[in-house]
């Protein structure tokens, strides 16, 4: 009698070996060829496969996405609990929500965190985690400002409500050292608000932390197209369209819309981060150049072969940038 072959076991071994081969090849591609961590490569692959950038490259998909958000952005954001054992409290101010991490009576530092999302998306898990981790690592009170979003609201409304809420915080609280922190669109908003507060003679932040800030919604920098090949998150045409909706009739070079065109003098120290594989890289380097010309001190952190907003992404390369960010809050 013939002995039966253990086919299921053979198949399982073959599958495991094939998987190990694929993972090994991907590890080699990430480390030896792209000179970045395995996890950075995985994140890039997931974003590419999920076609995250489609709505920023295809105008039809962009318009459909804007229409979809017309109803969704009328609803308030719900955050059920904070992470890392940090306390969490919610405030409402007109159409603006604020989530206060590590609420304190007399904080040594208060960080106002303006999250990104092309002025249309509510805060994502990475941004919520960054807010909570910043509170934990620095001991600061972190105020996550969920500002009014397009297409329900526009830039003018958001600025009015952000400044009104900020002034109420100054009047009611001992804020200690004030830091404005923002990623992507939130970085653009943080910079624009700092310019506006300075112009209005209102006490502004003592530190600006800008993580891949979207400082120019015109997307007119001709160098940006060269970065489309590597950027799995952003595009040009769709991003410009979202900027137009945010402006709602304002000139796209109005400093409230594109703070790159504002007066960059008289601002506090800036900590600026950028990845070399993001479409916004040329504009962020231009921002650094203009800050230098204006006499505003700026420390630039460049993540080689890193994607948009890499310091808030769960990759090993984020750790060094995070350490600099938290040090800037505490100094």
PATI-404946 format. One record per residue (C-alpha): z, y, x; residue in one letter; residue number from 1. Coordinates in steps of 0.2 Angstrom, whole numbers. Each point is the difference from the previous one (the first is absolute). Layout:
N
Z/Y/X/a/NUM .
...
***
This chain:
331
0/0/0/x/1 .
-5/17/7/x/2 .
13/13/3/x/3 .
-2/15/-11/x/4 .
-3/16/10/x/5 .
13/14/-3/x/6 .
-12/13/-6/x/7 .
12/12/-7/x/8 .
9/1/17/x/9 .
-16/2/10/x/10 .
-6/14/-12/x/11 .
17/9/2/x/12 .
0/-1/19/x/13 .
-18/6/0/x/14 .
5/15/-11/x/15 .
15/4/10/x/16 .
-10/0/16/x/17 .
-14/10/-7/x/18 .
13/13/-6/x/19 .
8/1/17/x/20 .
-17/2/8/x/21 .
-4/14/-12/x/22 .
17/9/3/x/23 .
-2/-3/18/x/24 .
-17/8/0/x/25 .
6/15/-10/x/26 .
15/2/11/x/27 .
-12/0/15/x/28 .
-12/13/-9/x/29 .
15/11/-4/x/30 .
9/-1/17/x/31 .
-14/-2/13/x/32 .
-14/9/-8/x/33 .
7/14/-11/x/34 .
16/1/11/x/35 .
12/1/-15/x/36 .
13/-11/-8/x/37 .
-5/-15/-10/x/38 .
9/8/-16/x/39 .
-11/16/3/x/40 .
-15/-11/-1/x/41 .
6/-9/-16/x/42 .
4/17/-9/x/43 .
-17/6/5/x/44 .
-8/-16/-7/x/45 .
9/0/-16/x/46 .
-5/18/-3/x/47 .
-18/-4/4/x/48 .
-1/-15/-11/x/49 .
9/9/-15/x/50 .
-13/14/2/x/51 .
13/13/0/x/52 .
-12/13/6/x/53 .
-13/-2/-14/x/54 .
7/14/-11/x/55 .
-1/12/15/x/56 .
-18/-5/4/x/57 .
-9/-3/-16/x/58 .
0/15/-12/x/59 .
-2/-10/-16/x/60 .
15/-11/5/x/61 .
9/16/4/x/62 .
-3/8/-17/x/63 .
5/-16/-9/x/64 .
17/0/10/x/65 .
3/19/-4/x/66 .
-3/-4/-18/x/67 .
12/-15/0/x/68 .
14/11/8/x/69 .
-2/13/-14/x/70 .
12/-10/-11/x/71 .
10/-9/13/x/72 .
6/16/9/x/73 .
7/6/-17/x/74 .
14/-13/2/x/75 .
15/3/11/x/76 .
3/-11/15/x/77 .
13/-13/-1/x/78 .
9/-6/16/x/79 .
13/-13/-4/x/80 .
10/0/16/x/81 .
1/5/17/x/82 .
-2/-11/15/x/83 .
12/-3/15/x/84 .
16/4/-10/x/85 .
-5/18/-1/x/86 .
6/9/-16/x/87 .
-14/7/-12/x/88 .
1/14/-13/x/89 .
-14/7/-10/x/90 .
-2/19/-5/x/91 .
-13/8/-12/x/92 .
-7/17/2/x/93 .
-14/4/-13/x/94 .
-14/-12/4/x/95 .
7/-4/17/x/96 .
12/-15/4/x/97 .
11/-2/15/x/98 .
8/-15/7/x/99 .
15/4/11/x/100 .
4/-14/13/x/101 .
17/1/8/x/102 .
6/14/-11/x/103 .
14/11/9/x/104 .
10/15/-4/x/105 .
-2/8/18/x/106 .
-15/-9/9/x/107 .
-3/4/18/x/108 .
-18/-2/-4/x/109 .
-11/0/-16/x/110 .
-17/-7/1/x/111 .
-12/5/-14/x/112 .
-13/-15/0/x/113 .
-17/4/-8/x/114 .
-9/-17/-2/x/115 .
-19/-2/2/x/116 .
-13/-7/-12/x/117 .
-14/12/0/x/118 .
10/11/-13/x/119 .
-4/-14/-13/x/120 .
11/-15/4/x/121 .
19/-1/-3/x/122 .
11/-6/15/x/123 .
-4/-18/6/x/124 .
12/-13/7/x/125 .
-3/5/18/x/126 .
4/19/-4/x/127 .
16/-5/-9/x/128 .
5/-11/14/x/129 .
-3/14/13/x/130 .
11/11/-10/x/131 .
14/-12/-1/x/132 .
-1/-5/18/x/133 .
0/18/5/x/134 .
16/3/-9/x/135 .
7/-16/7/x/136 .
-5/3/18/x/137 .
4/19/1/x/138 .
15/1/-13/x/139 .
-10/15/-7/x/140 .
-2/3/-19/x/141 .
-18/-3/-4/x/142 .
-8/8/-15/x/143 .
-15/-9/-6/x/144 .
-10/13/-9/x/145 .
-12/-8/-13/x/146 .
-10/16/-4/x/147 .
-12/1/-15/x/148 .
-16/-9/3/x/149 .
-19/2/-4/x/150 .
-9/-1/-11/x/151 .
14/5/-12/x/152 .
6/14/11/x/153 .
-7/10/14/x/154 .
4/8/17/x/155 .
6/16/-8/x/156 .
12/-9/-12/x/157 .
7/-11/14/x/158 .
3/14/12/x/159 .
9/10/-13/x/160 .
11/-15/-5/x/161 .
3/-5/18/x/162 .
6/17/5/x/163 .
10/2/-15/x/164 .
9/-16/2/x/165 .
3/3/19/x/166 .
7/17/-4/x/167 .
12/-8/-12/x/168 .
5/-12/13/x/169 .
4/14/12/x/170 .
10/9/-13/x/171 .
11/-15/-5/x/172 .
2/-10/16/x/173 .
5/2/18/x/174 .
-16/-8/7/x/175 .
5/1/18/x/176 .
-16/-1/11/x/177 .
-15/-1/-11/x/178 .
-15/-11/4/x/179 .
-16/-1/-9/x/180 .
-9/-17/2/x/181 .
-16/-6/-7/x/182 .
-13/-14/2/x/183 .
-19/3/-4/x/184 .
-1/12/-15/x/185 .
18/2/1/x/186 .
-1/6/18/x/187 .
-13/13/-6/x/188 .
12/5/-14/x/189 .
15/1/12/x/190 .
-10/11/12/x/191 .
-7/11/-14/x/192 .
17/2/-8/x/193 .
7/5/17/x/194 .
-13/14/2/x/195 .
3/6/-18/x/196 .
19/1/2/x/197 .
-2/10/16/x/198 .
-12/12/-9/x/199 .
12/2/-14/x/200 .
15/3/12/x/201 .
9/-15/-6/x/202 .
10/-11/12/x/203 .
-12/-14/5/x/204 .
2/-16/10/x/205 .
7/-1/18/x/206 .
-12/-15/3/x/207 .
-16/-6/-6/x/208 .
-5/-18/1/x/209 .
-18/-3/-5/x/210 .
-6/-18/0/x/211 .
-19/-1/0/x/212 .
0/16/-11/x/213 .
-15/4/-11/x/214 .
-1/18/5/x/215 .
-19/4/-5/x/216 .
-6/-7/-17/x/217 .
-17/7/4/x/218 .
-4/-15/11/x/219 .
-13/10/8/x/220 .
4/-5/18/x/221 .
-16/-8/6/x/222 .
9/-11/12/x/223 .
9/-9/-14/x/224 .
-15/-12/-4/x/225 .
2/-8/17/x/226 .
17/-7/-6/x/227 .
-6/-8/-16/x/228 .
-4/-16/9/x/229 .
18/-4/5/x/230 .
9/8/-15/x/231 .
5/-13/-13/x/232 .
9/13/-11/x/233 .
-9/16/-2/x/234 .
-18/7/-2/x/235 .
-7/17/-1/x/236 .
-10/4/-16/x/237 .
13/-7/-12/x/238 .
15/8/10/x/239 .
-9/17/-1/x/240 .
-3/-3/-19/x/241 .
19/-3/-2/x/242 .
3/16/9/x/243 .
-11/10/-12/x/244 .
10/-7/-15/x/245 .
16/5/9/x/246 .
-7/18/3/x/247 .
-5/2/-18/x/248 .
-10/16/4/x/249 .
8/6/15/x/250 .
-10/1/16/x/251 .
1/-16/10/x/252 .
5/11/15/x/253 .
14/8/-9/x/254 .
16/-4/10/x/255 .
8/-8/-15/x/256 .
-14/-12/-1/x/257 .
-4/-2/19/x/258 .
14/7/11/x/259 .
-11/-2/15/x/260 .
-7/16/-5/x/261 .
16/9/-2/x/262 .
10/10/13/x/263 .
8/-13/12/x/264 .
11/13/9/x/265 .
19/2/-3/x/266 .
2/-18/-6/x/267 .
14/-12/7/x/268 .
-3/-13/13/x/269 .
-12/-13/-6/x/270 .
0/-19/3/x/271 .
-18/-6/-4/x/272 .
-6/-18/0/x/273 .
-18/-7/-1/x/274 .
-9/-16/2/x/275 .
-17/-1/10/x/276 .
-8/-11/-14/x/277 .
2/12/-14/x/278 .
-13/11/-8/x/279 .
13/15/1/x/280 .
1/-2/19/x/281 .
-12/15/4/x/282 .
9/12/-12/x/283 .
17/-5/6/x/284 .
-5/3/18/x/285 .
-7/17/-6/x/286 .
17/4/-8/x/287 .
9/-4/16/x/288 .
-12/12/9/x/289 .
3/14/-13/x/290 .
18/-2/1/x/291 .
0/2/19/x/292 .
-11/15/-2/x/293 .
12/8/-13/x/294 .
15/-3/12/x/295 .
8/-13/-11/x/296 .
8/-14/10/x/297 .
-7/-17/-4/x/298 .
4/-18/6/x/299 .
-15/-11/-3/x/300 .
1/-19/-1/x/301 .
-16/-9/0/x/302 .
-1/-18/-5/x/303 .
-15/-8/9/x/304 .
-10/-11/-11/x/305 .
12/3/-14/x/306 .
-4/4/-19/x/307 .
4/14/-11/x/308 .
19/3/-1/x/309 .
4/-14/11/x/310 .
18/5/3/x/311 .
5/-5/-18/x/312 .
-10/-16/1/x/313 .
9/-17/4/x/314 .
-7/-2/17/x/315 .
9/-1/17/x/316 .
-10/16/6/x/317 .
9/10/-13/x/318 .
17/-2/9/x/319 .
-3/12/14/x/320 .
-6/14/-12/x/321 .
14/-3/-12/x/322 .
13/2/15/x/323 .
-8/17/4/x/324 .
0/6/-18/x/325 .
18/-5/-2/x/326 .
5/9/16/x/327 .
-9/16/-6/x/328 .
11/0/-16/x/329 .
16/-2/10/x/330 .
-4/12/14/x/331 .
***
